[in-house]
Amino acid sequence: MPNSPSEPARRPSGAPSGAPEAASGEARRVVVRRKGPMLVEGPVEVELEDGSVVSSDRFQVALCTCRRSRRYPWCDTSHRDRA
C-alpha cells in the first residue's frame, strides 16, 4: 500500500520519540478529503485512544477517518468499498 508504513512501531505514550521532528517554524501540511483519508506530511507520530503511539517515517501518510481500515490508524482504502 503506497501510504502505509511497513511495520508501525508501538510504544507507550510519553516514551522518547524516534521520528525526526519538523524544523522549527515549519508547518506540517494536512489534506482533508471528503470521502477518503486524511493525508499528513511525515514523519508522523499518532497517539491512539488507548494512549499507545504509532509512528511512520514516510514523507506522507494516509490516516483513516472512516475507521474501516484493518491497519488503523493507517488507511488501507477500505472506505472505497462503501463510499
Secondary structure, DSSP 8 states (H G I E B T S, - for coil): -TTS-SS-EEE-TTS---S----TT----EEE-TTS-EEEESSEEEE-TTS-EEEE-SSEEEE-SSS--TTTTB--SGGGGT-
